[in-house]
Amino acid sequence: MVDAESVETRAIATTRIEPGAFDGWGSGLLGVIIFSGSLPATRVAVAGFTPLFLTSARALIAALLAAVLLFALRQPRPSGKDLASLTVVALGVVIGFPLLTALALRHMTSAHSIVFIGLLPLSTAVFGVLRGGERPKPLFWLFSILGSATVVAFALSGGGSGSPMGDLSMIAAILLCGLGYAEGGKLARRLGGWQVISWALVLAAPLMALLTLLTLPASWQDIGMPAYVGLGYVSVFSMLVGFVFWYRGLARGGIARVGQLQLLQPFFGLALAGLLLGEPVAWTMVAATGAVVLCVGLARKYA
């Protein structure tokens, strides 16, 4: 015999899932939009700062904000067994991706670099497979290869003002970022989403502080205001605030479902590069991005 009260309780609990799921999609979408401005902002910032200073300064500023947030909300410290995973996250999303994209954007436009961002969900999925021991269907690997081939063909064609050094830097950045996302997603099950990026920033803070001091600009007078605005954006929004909304969306709406929103990032980024920076966005760039997003979407479907 079924208890009527328990049935009613389950029904009420079920009705509460939908608002949370809707809120998850909204938070995830906001996170993707924030991340979409990262490459255009980096492109502006490297016009005034060196890539190494930009990488260390943005991480240091975000780490200070993260430390205040962790202290104010009285978050427990991670255990010793979590330090290795936090180090991987820091190397991937705090140091590796920002530094390599900054180096790449000295050799290409942000519009060209955004095409590579279409591979980020695939990179994350591949490292998720390696870390989680999953067995995707053969079609997953087929569409993965097709998406990668599209990016390589576009890079070799020379479209979008790219360069071999810039292309290689972007590919390395995507690989490290995917590793950092996958490791962070695994660790977030114990620590929580925004706590992972906050502790990773705090962990990297001493090294970032030292690098910031060693790479200080020789003269601040020659640096234009747009470079400062770019530094501020990637420090506050790309490095911290975006992750707060992104991980909140994943937690409330589901990792697999809300994670698909990341496929929209190249389109938002291309729009920002064209509207804010006045960079040319050729139809080949849009076509390549669309093909990559399609392949990544199909690959994720069969993951």
Number of C-alpha atoms within 10 A of each C-alpha: 3 6 7 9 9 10 11 11 10 12 11 11 11 10 10 11 13 13 12 16 19 14 16 25 24 18 24 32 22 17 25 25 23 23 23 26 24 25 27 25 25 28 25 21 27 22 16 20 23 17 23 21 21 27 29 26 26 25 31 26 21 27 29 14 18 24 16 13 14 17 10 9 9 9 12 10 11 14 8 7 8 14 14 11 17 25 19 21 30 27 19 26 25 28 22 22 25 28 21 22 26 27 23 26 28 19 17 19 22 31 30 29 29 24 28 23 28 30 26 25 23 28 23 22 22 23 19 20 15 13 13 13 9 11 11 15 12 12 15 21 17 13 22 23 14 17 25 18 13 16 22 14 12 21 23 12 11 13 14 21 16 23 19 14 13 24 24 14 21 24 23 16 27 27 21 25 27 26 26 27 24 25 24 27 21 18 18 17 11 12 19 16 23 21 24 27 28 25 24 25 30 22 16 21 23 13 12 25 16 13 18 20 12 11 16 15 15 7 7 10 7 9 14 14 12 14 20 16 15 24 25 18 20 30 24 18 18 26 27 23 20 24 23 19 22 30 27 23 28 21 20 20 24 17 17 11 14 22 20 17 18 21 23 17 24 28 21 17 26 26 18 22 25 15 12 11 16 10 18 16 18 12 9 12 19 17 13 20 27 18 17 28 26 17 24 27 21 18 25 22 15 14 19
